[in-house]
Amino acid sequence: MKDLEQRFRVFIEKLAERAESLAEETRDAIQEIYDEDADPYKRSFGNFLMGVKGQFKGIIDKAEEVFKQQIKPHAPSFLKTQTPEGELQEQWFRKIHDDFEKWKDKMRDLADSIENHVKKPSAEEKLREIVEEYNAVKDKFHCSQCGANLEIKELYFISTYITCPYCQTQNTFVPSDKMREFEFVAKDFAEEKTREEEKLYEKISSSDAASAEEEFLAYFLWRAAVWKIVADTVPTFAEANKKVFYREMDDLLFDDEFDFDEKPDLYRKIIAKLSQMDGFYLQLAVGLLENLGARGIPSDEFGKYLSEMKNRGV
């Protein structure tokens, strides 16, 4: 049994060395492969990564096959474990089994850690690159009919007709692959910029001492901050993204804690908190309440709250 265990441990140690070698080779090449993939969705890089992880899986599968064939047959039956000899055999098997499980976890962690060595540009860096690309092309677009220079007045991320003011020809401006990502990158950028608001919400929502209205308000302030950055970055989609914000807030009400039909007093407290806001946040709060409706509050009372908030925002 000792010889069998020793052979198996030597075997998986050699497999671990092969895995470490594979990880080292991949780490050396992975950044270049990532950088050279011009696809905005990095599909070639993703396929490469899947291939590497497939090799790690092959190493683990090979070890599992040997364990199944050579070690598992020595697992004692329940009846045998009731004898002194069987108890020792059970301890032996349990030890090698548990060590093997830890080895597999180590191999999986090694495979998963490879991607961490890739330095990916932040959303802010991507946004800067998109704006730079827009600035480089906005004054170089010409009419296909008369050759007049056509001004690209905003950063279009979808194909857009530009009418020539001289000959009235409709010209199609086709944004680059990078520019097509503008809206999505703007959302990622907004999430990056509101990490503090997100952390505050998570802290409050996980605290037993925090009230339901404090949790609601923290979520409102976080998602409102995200929406404002997106709206400022992509003004064309301001109204559409506002609807996304209202939908996010509405989804929060699926939690029984925020069932305003059954908890009108909680709704009143939240309205009182929202009514204390100013400027942009007050306007957004008014729109949110209009979207949510009166719920468990009498409609005339709710209308009064809403009217007072609108008057404050004038």
N, C-alpha and C positions, 0 to 999 in steps of 0.2 A: 504493500500500500504506500509506503514511504517513497519507494522508487517511482511508482505511478504518479504520485503527487509532485515529486521533483521534476519528472519529465514534463508534466503539464505546466508547471510554473515556468520552467525554462522556455517552453513553447510560447506561452502568452507574453513572456518578456521579450522574446524575439519579435513577436508581432507588434508589441508596443514600440520597439525600436524602429520598426518599419513605419509605423504610424507617425512617430516623431520626425522621421526623415521626410515623410510626405508633407507633414505640416510645415517643416522648415523650407522645403522647396516651394511650397505654395505661398508662404509668407513673402518669400523673396520676389515672387513674380506677380502677386495679386494686385499690387497698386498699379503697376504698368498696364495690366490687363483691364483694370477698371477705367483708368484714364483714357485708354485707346478705344474704348467702346463708345462710339459717337451716338449710339441710340439713346434718346432721352430716357427710355425705360430700362436701359442697361440689360437688355435681354441676353446678349452674348455673354456678358459677365455673369448673369444669373445661371445660364446653362453651364458655364465653367464651374461655378460654385457647386451646382448640383452634382456635376461629375466628380468633383473632389470628395464631396460628402458620400457619394456612392462608393468610392474607394474605401473610405473609412467603414462604411457599412459592410463591405465585403470582408474587411479584416475582422470585424466583430462576428460576422456570420461564420467565418472559418473557425474562430475560437469556440463558438457555440456548438458547432458540429462536432468538434473533437470532444468537448465537455459531455455532450449528449452520448457519444459513442463509448468513451473511455472512463468517464467519472461517474455519470449518473447511474449506470448499472450497479454501482457499489453502494448506492443509498440503501440502508437497511429497511426492511419491512417494519410495520408497527409492532408485530409480535416479537421480532428480533431485538427491537430497542428495549424490550422489557428484561433482557439479559444483560449482565455486566459487559460481555463482549460486544453485544449489539449497541449498548449505550456509548461505548468508546467509538465504535464505528460511526454512530450518529453524530457525535461531536466532531469527528474527523471530516465527515461529509459536510456538515453545516459550516465548518470553518472554511473549507475550500470553496464551497458554494458562495458564501458571503464575500469572500475575497474576490471571487470571479465577478460578482455583481458590481463590486466597487471598481474593478478593472474596466468593466464595460462602461460604467458611468464616466470614468476618467477619459476613455476613448471618445465618448460622445461629447464631453466638454471640450476636448481638444479640437474636435471637428467644428463645433459651434464657435470656438474662439477665433478661428482663422479670419472670419469676416471683420472682427474687431480691429484688425491691423490695416484696414482700408481707411484712408482719410477721405471722407466724403465732404463735399462742400456744404456749408450751412445754407439754409433757405435765403438768408440775407446775401450771401455770396452769389447764389444762383440769381437772385433778383437783380443784383448789381450787373451781372453779366448780361442779363436780358435787356436791361435799360441801355447798357453800352452798345449792344447789338442794334437796338432800335435807333439810337442816336447816330449810328454809323450808316443806316440805310434811309432814314426819314427824308433826307434832302437829295437822295439820289434816285428817286422814282420818277420816271418820265412817261408821258402819254405815248401810247403805242401808235397813235394816229399822226399827231403833229409834232411830237417830240418835246412838248412843253414840260417844264419841271413841275411836278405835282407835289404839294405839301401833304405829308402824312401827319395829321394833327394830333393823333393819339396813338398809343401803343395797341395796335390791333393784334389779337391772338387767334382770330379766325379770319378766313379769306373775306375780303371786304371790297365792295365796288367803290372806286374813287372816280368821280366825274370830272373830266377836264373842263375848266372854266372857259377855255378858248374855243374848243371844237365840240364840246359836249359828249365826247366819246367816253364810254364807261370802261375804265381800266380795273382789272382785278389785282389787288395787292394781296400777295400770298405770304404770310408770315413764315419765318424759319421754324424749324422743329423746336428750337429753344424758346422762341417767342410764343409758340402754341402752349407752352407750359405755364404761361404767365399767371393765369387765375389760380392754378393749383399751387404754384410756388408762393403766391401771395398768401394763401391760406396757411401754408406751412410756416411762412415768415411771421404771420400773426400769432400762431401758436407759440413760436419761439420767443416772441417779444412779451408774451403774457405768462411766462413761467411763474412769476411771483404771485399773480392773481390765482393761478392754478394751485400753487402750493398752499395759499391761504384757504382756498375752498376745501382742499383735501384735509387740511388740519382741522377746520371747523366741522366738516362732515363726519370726521372720525372721532370727534370729541363728545363724550357723554354730557359734558357741561353746556354745550352749545344748544341754543333753542332752534326750533324748526325755521322760524323767520330769519335767524342769522344765517342758517345754512342756505336758504333760498336766496337771500340777498347776496351772499358770497358767490353763489353760482351765477346769479344775474350779472354781477360786476365783472366776473371773469369772461363770460361769453359775450357780454356787451363790448368789453375791451377788444376781444378778438374781432368782432364784427366791425368795429370802428376802424381798425387798422386795415382790414380787407376793403372796406368801403372807400377809405382814403387812397388805397393803392390801386384799386380797380373801380373807379367811379361808375363805369358803365353797368356794373352788376350790383350797385349799391342796394337797390330795391329787392332784387332777387336774393341777395345774401341776408337782407333783413328778415325775409320770410324763413330762411334757414335758422336764424337766431330764434324767431318765435316758435318754430317747430321744436328746437332744442329745449326751450323753456317748457313747452307743452308736454314734451316727453317726460319731464321731471314729475308731472302730475300723475303719472301711472303709479308712482310710489304712494302707498296708502297714507304715508305721513303727510302728503300734500293733497289729500282729497278735499278740495275746497267746498264741494257740495255738502259733505258731512261735517266740515270744520270751518264754518263761516267766520268764526272769531279769529282763527289763524289767518284767514284771508284778509280780514280787516287790519290785523297787525302788519301784515306784509304791505298792504296798500299804504298804511301810515308811513312805513319805512321808505317806500318808493316815492312818496309824495315829497319827501325831504330833499330829493335830489335836484340838481340844477342842470341847465344847458342840455347837452346831447343826451345825457343819461335820463333826464326827466322826459324828454321827447320820446325816447325809446320805451320808457316805463309806461307812458300813456298808450303808445301803440300796443304794448304787451297786454295791458288791461283790456283794451278794445278787442284784442284777439281772444283773450281768455273768457271775457264776458262776466256776468254777475255771479255765476255759480250759486252758492248758497245764500248770498246776500240779496235782500229785496232789491228789485230793479231800480226803484226810485232813490234808494239810499246809495246804490252803486253809481247811479248817474250823477249824484251830487258829488261824490268823491272824484269822479272823472272830470267833471266840470271845473272843480276847484284846481285840479292839477293842470288842466289846460290853461286856465287863467294865469296860473303861476308862470307858465312857459311863454306867455305872450310878451 
